[in-house]
Each structure stands twice: as structure tokens, then as C-alpha cells.
């Protein structure tokens, strides 16, 4: 089983100027089962991006460890795909070349690559855009390319760092549905970091609300909205009373945290 | 064909100038019209307002060319091809008149006599005031003051109209008569005069190296040429005139005797050497003033009035006879106009250092002619052509002879009967040495190619070595810190400061220049590649790590393409700087190249050639840059859009 297990994870930074020690994360413990969809929310500075970077292997923990299946995470790996806020596409390559980047690095034969790339472009709704330069795409389409580029590598775990943050409301809603569909069809484990409470509720099968100073998991929810979202429109779900109730609860929670930070300054 | 074009260059210029004026007016009209239409499309400051507008580029080019034609007197030559020849004849008259005019107020405000009187009187005053009483006895003082008084009265005698001799007066009036006669001749015009055949056979203005034809080619020119000859005679006569009345002769004789008397006794004193020095130098200054006055060059003012008036009238008449020529001179020949020196007429003005566009093209055509026997090329090398390069030469250059030594077997020996039968190894050696003929390939040749070759070789070495180093410096702490001091230390030194050293070490031929240019290109390429590599977005690097790329793959597939815009900008800058450095290096040393041509042209003040080389360099630089811009837009269409 390739579950993600997080054991007593701590991360401290030393500020470059005065040498003050900042506890970005402290004693994080959780287990994410294969196929679970986790969304992480929290006020700015609560360490959610740090957590994601550590799972991706870009940062090494100060203490504690992260395990994916039987392996301890020590660096970036192809089994953990990452989708960035701005897409981070290679603008010198066309859409299909971007998507098959990982496959080319693995020296997969061209014919197999083409088959996979075409399949994934079709899934993310970009069939026929293979030869388009990426700088000619809109923001939403660029994010679709980034998704396809990540998924074509068949990772066990997909990490998304505010993937829809830079998109307009309509595109955002479409992309949310796309993510849910991909989750359902591939059964991948997904971690999404987001600023939007609604997005976290809609996409999160599990949801962590994190708190700052030191960065920690403040509260965990288990929700059914993601499963419902696969059957009905996301807009209908947002209208539901229980959705609104949880949303207000979390908003108040985050609001209080922000107040606390501001008051502390 | 070429001869015909060369001979008719002024006519061709006339057509070209007309075309330019029409183009200029049309482009202004079109530009203003378009501006009026598009005015509302963008607000002021919108970068879109600078796009397009090729008609203004046409306007700018036409303006530059017209200014060039104008200031090089190209317009004057195109539309008034005979003007310079006629003005040359008038210049001859002025040159002949100049000795007379120099003595008169019309030439220099005062009579020369007036100047002499004023200057000598002033000096006499000074000398008298500074008389060294201690150095002379009372007796001597009396003698010396007498000499000064006599010198003053000499000036007075010269200036007295009553004492002037009758012969001098009649000579002066004859001169006045002659000048008035010439004035009348100018007034009566040039009817009936015909230029000689020799004059008409001259090449037109600007075709020969002498530029302006000397012999008069028009009736008016013939008239002025004749006047000039007569004026020369009158001038000669005028210059022999002296004002030497008897009274003056007597005064000069007496004063000379007095001066001798004093001078003979200068050392007859009991005082020391220093006093003797004072006595001698004082007498020397007294004598100097006297000697300037003993040649009869001062005339009474009113005796010269008539000459002054007659010359003034004559010059007025010359200007009147010039007619339209005067306007052409003033409008189309910026500068002092046509001037006659001792033997030739020259263009005195901006056209002295700014050759006419047509002449520049003619010089360029000669230079570009690949046939050296016909006088093409420069110093035995063509400008840009091709030659047949034997392939064996290339092989001989690239394949080292020692490679053959490694082959198995041995070289041949002469046998018992004194023959030599080459083995296969001997054949291989001949091949490696480039002695086996294998046909030829066409290869570029000439001054321009030599310059280009140096730049291209240096650039390719600079790119091949500089880009990898720069990229590693962009990603590695060791590479950055280890190489940074070296590169940053030599880079700020102007390349030409290295030149003397490099040329000494590597020689003045290609090696030295190529190395110098390599140094320039290398530093620029390292810095641009480094900037490009270190500017890669972290998220892209992280994404490629997550996609399973190895470090080497990230360098090749992410960092290199990401740095490509910076690298190409670096290439563009490096080519420009290399080009500038090369020309300067060629001016320092060498026997081929565009800079070499200019250096030779400089030493012989061949302005046309200098301008030709400047234009060649400018056009080649422009070509490089346009090519690089095109290359950049093809290779990195994503630039500024990532």
C-alpha cells in the first residue's frame, strides 16, 4: 500500500538577519491512505506550502520523517507529481512536448509517448492543441497542460500548490470539476493547497485547517462534498445548508487566527 | 559601361537627387496623412504608437542622403556641372588681384601704408621713452635722439603728397587706367569669346583626381581667364612701385651715416660688458625700425585712393558679371566656395572632407572590382570575392603529419640501384601533408572576408567555451566563485588596451586578432549565459525534478533553453563589440581587412576611401544585427511571453 505517512514532522528555519528561529511546522502527524483527496487550508504563514514542498522532496525535514509506502522521502521523485500555481510550463516547448517531458527524460520510445500524450491531452480537454506553443494558451489551458504533464508520468501522489489561484471564477469551477473527475477516474492520492474555503470544501475528502506559529494542524474534517460533486453540479452543492454551515465555521476559525496574528504584531 | 557611368556621374546624381526629393515629399505627405488618421487610435505614451511607420524611415533615409548630397556639393555638381569651372576662372582673377587688394582698404580695412606709419611711429615712441640714460653719454644721447627724429621725418616725407615723384604718380595712374580698362572689358561681356578645344576636351568636374577642370570651358570663363592674366601683369607692376623722392633718399643717406657713427663707438666705453650689451641692443632696435622704412613702401594716402576705388569698382563688376553663379555659390556650395591655390582650383568647404555620394560609389566600385590587374581591389587583395581553395590545403592544415607515423609499417628507403619506391605510408604522408591534389572548393576571399573570418572564428570559440562555462557559473557555487574573479578582472579592460600585448605575443596576423576578439566574445558570452542560467524560475526547476529529470537533463532541457534569450542577446552584443575591436586592431597592425584599408586611406588623406570603409563597416554591422534579430525571433518566439 502506498499510503503517505507523516511522523512527528518538524521544520525550523533560521532567519538570515537576526538568527531568530522560526518554527514553520511543528509535530505534524497524519496518514493519508491511497486514493484519498486532501485539501489544506490556512492563513498565510501557516506552513502549508512548506508541508507540500517537503512531501515533494524539495525540502528536508528538521526532524521526523515522511514515508510514501515503504520508502522514506529524501528528495524529489517521479512518483510524486507536482502542479504549480502558474503552471511552470516550459515555454520553449509545444503543448505535447511539455506533456511528454517526463517520458522523454525516461527515454520512452516515441510511439509510446505519442499514444500516452494524446490520451492525456484528450482527457484534460486539449485534444488538437498538441502543436500549440504554450505561451499562446490561456491560464486555464496552461493549468490543464500542467495537469496532463504531471499525470502522464503516472505518479502515486499528486501535489497541487494553489493550482487554481490565478484563474477567473468560471474557469476555476470547470477546473474543479476536472480535478474531481481525474481523481475519480485515476484513483490517485491528491493533496491540494488552497486559499479558497469553498474550493477546499468542494475538493477535499479530508480537509486540514492549519494554524500558524508554530505551523500545525488545527482541525481536521472529513467531508462528503467531493463524492457528491461527482454526481451533481458544484453550484448546487454550494447552495446546501450543511455546506454553508461548515464554510462559515471554517471562515470564522481562519478569521480568528488572522485576528490573533494581527493583534500579536 | 563603368567608364560611361563614371564619366556621367553628375547626370546620374541629378536624376537620383530628383528622385530623393520626390521620395522625401511623398513620405512626408503620406506620414502626415497617416498620422492624422491614426491619431485617435492610441493615447500618447502607448508603445503601439511606435509600431510601423516605415514611411518615416524612408523620409529619414532620404533626408540623410539629401543632406549628404548638399554638403558634399553633390547638388551643385549635379545641376550646375559647369559652375565650378567658371568659378575657378573668377577665383583666378581674385588670386591675381590679391597682392593689390592686400595693400588697400577694400582688402584689409586700412591702407598698408597707414598700417606701416602707425606701427613704426608707435615703435619709435616706445624706443624714445625707454632710452637708457645710464648707458650713453650726453653726447651720444644727442646723436641717437637725432637719428630717431630723422626716422620720424622720413615717415613724414613718404606721407607728403607734394614730395612724391611725378614718375610714380604717372605709374599709379597708368595702373588705375589699366584696371578701369579691365572693368570695361568685364562690363562689355563675353560675346564672341570661344573656349579652346583643349579646354573643351577636359574631363568634367569631379571625374579626374584634380576635381575641377582648370581651363575655361565657357565664354564667360574665357573672359575671366583673360582678365586674370592681365591682372597678374598689373599686380606685378604694382608690386615694383616704390615711393622714393630725393628728400627721402637724402634723409636715408644721412641717417645711415649717423647710425654707423654711433655703432662704431658702442664698445668705446669704460663701463662693463653688461652696459655694452645694453648699448648694442638699444642701437639694434633703433636701426631695425630705420631699416624697415628705407625701402619706400609708404605712399601718401590720397595717391592710392584712385587705385582703391578702381579695384572696388572692378570687384563689383566681377560680382555683377557672376550673375547666377553667385547665387549657386552661396546656396549650393557651403563653405568658402571655389578657391585657387598656386596651381589648381579646389573646393573650399564641407566637400573637402565629405566626398560626393556618387564619388563614393565610384571609389567603392573600383575597390569591389575583383580584377586586380584592372586596378581593382586594394593593395593586391580583393574586397570580397571567392578563390579556388585546393582541398589538399585544408587536409594538410587539419590532418597532423604525426598521425601517419602511428600507422603500422615503415617509410620507404632507396633501394640498391638508387631508386625510391614509395610505400603506402609514404602516400599517406603526402596526403597528410596536403600534397595530393583532390580538386578545389570555392572559398571566400578578400578584405571583407578576412575581417568577417576573424570575427566569426573568434565568436564561435567564444560561444563554444563561454556558454558552457557561463551556464555552470549560473548553477554551481564552485564555478561561480572560482571563475568570477578572473573574468571580472580582465573583462572591464578595454580590448584595445590588450591589443599591444596580444599582438606582440601572437603576431600581427590572424592569430593575434582572433585571440583578442575571442577574449572580448568570451567574457560577454560567459556573463550572458550565466545571467540566463541563474534566472531560471525555481518552479520550472522543481517541476522538472518532479518529472524525473536528472541534473544533466535539467541543464540540457531546462536551463539551457531558458538561458537562450540571454545567450542570443549576448551574441548580438558580442558581435557588435568584436566588430568594433577588430577594425581598431586592424588599424594597429596587419595587411588585410577593412580597418587596414581605412588606416592606409588615413595616411594619404583619401577621404573618399575613408568614407567608403566607414560605410562598409556600418553596412556590415547593420547586416549582422538584422541577421541576429531575425535569428532571435525565429529561435526564441516565446521571448517576453513566458
HADDOCK unambig.tbl for C-alpha pairs under 7 A between the chains (distance, minus, plus):
assign (segid A and resid 76 and name CA) (segid B and resid 545 and name CA) 5.98 0.50 0.50
assign (segid A and resid 76 and name CA) (segid B and resid 546 and name CA) 5.52 0.50 0.50
assign (segid A and resid 77 and name CA) (segid B and resid 545 and name CA) 6.95 0.50 0.50
assign (segid A and resid 77 and name CA) (segid B and resid 546 and name CA) 5.36 0.50 0.50
assign (segid A and resid 77 and name CA) (segid B and resid 548 and name CA) 6.02 0.50 0.50
assign (segid A and resid 78 and name CA) (segid B and resid 546 and name CA) 5.26 0.50 0.50
assign (segid A and resid 78 and name CA) (segid B and resid 547 and name CA) 5.27 0.50 0.50
assign (segid A and resid 78 and name CA) (segid B and resid 548 and name CA) 4.71 0.50 0.50
assign (segid A and resid 80 and name CA) (segid B and resid 546 and name CA) 6.57 0.50 0.50
assign (segid A and resid 81 and name CA) (segid B and resid 546 and name CA) 5.66 0.50 0.50
assign (segid A and resid 81 and name CA) (segid B and resid 547 and name CA) 6.72 0.50 0.50
assign (segid A and resid 82 and name CA) (segid B and resid 543 and name CA) 6.53 0.50 0.50
assign (segid A and resid 82 and name CA) (segid B and resid 546 and name CA) 6.40 0.50 0.50
assign (segid A and resid 88 and name CA) (segid B and resid 539 and name CA) 5.75 0.50 0.50
assign (segid A and resid 88 and name CA) (segid B and resid 540 and name CA) 5.06 0.50 0.50
assign (segid A and resid 88 and name CA) (segid B and resid 543 and name CA) 6.94 0.50 0.50
assign (segid A and resid 89 and name CA) (segid B and resid 540 and name CA) 6.84 0.50 0.50
assign (segid A and resid 91 and name CA) (segid B and resid 638 and name CA) 6.28 0.50 0.50
assign (segid A and resid 91 and name CA) (segid B and resid 642 and name CA) 5.67 0.50 0.50
assign (segid A and resid 92 and name CA) (segid B and resid 561 and name CA) 6.90 0.50 0.50
assign (segid A and resid 92 and name CA) (segid B and resid 638 and name CA) 6.26 0.50 0.50
assign (segid A and resid 102 and name CA) (segid B and resid 547 and name CA) 4.81 0.50 0.50
assign (segid A and resid 102 and name CA) (segid B and resid 548 and name CA) 6.06 0.50 0.50
assign (segid A and resid 102 and name CA) (segid B and resid 549 and name CA) 6.83 0.50 0.50
assign (segid A and resid 105 and name CA) (segid B and resid 548 and name CA) 6.84 0.50 0.50
assign (segid A and resid 105 and name CA) (segid B and resid 549 and name CA) 5.53 0.50 0.50
assign (segid A and resid 135 and name CA) (segid B and resid 638 and name CA) 6.54 0.50 0.50
assign (segid A and resid 135 and name CA) (segid B and resid 641 and name CA) 6.00 0.50 0.50
assign (segid A and resid 135 and name CA) (segid B and resid 642 and name CA) 6.11 0.50 0.50
